[in-house]
């Protein structure tokens, strides 16, 4: 089954402008089959899981978190939970103002701390051809990292998998997906 999804979105549970329900409704209206709420760890509201669980949608909704990790400065790693599987993504690698060489050094440090599965190569949903072309031993994913309704639907992944959280995570880890962009 061909599925369309976003693995990086923010809500009012941290610094996003849409509630979890508003974000889910907006993604569903654009034909998404799954999303991951990945609000910032240091900004999370105490009741964030309760708010996520209240969302009414036909999409699969992953609960995740964008972790702030300090490796020669800070970077973000998304930790997304499936039913049994967990996906770790080094988020928005082009937004740190690193050279490709500096990024590879950060990546080597991150590998010591987390079982990384993928890297996100978009900047707020826009292509970054420098980091897209960089030789990295991880699947490269596109995402919109939305914080507002205007950010929803700029970039996404599509994959042919069962409509199950763990099947989606396994496909992402194996690189069995396509990156798609609005433009």
Protein Blocks (a to p, Z undefined) as FASTA:
>chain_A
ZZdddfbdcdfklmbfbdfklmmmmmmmnopabdcddddfklocfklmmmmmmpccfbdc
dddddddddeeiaddddddddfkbccdddehkllnopafklmmmmmmmmmmmpccfbdcf
beehiacfklmmpccfbdcdddekiabfklgokaccdddddddfklmmmmmmnopacddd
fZZ
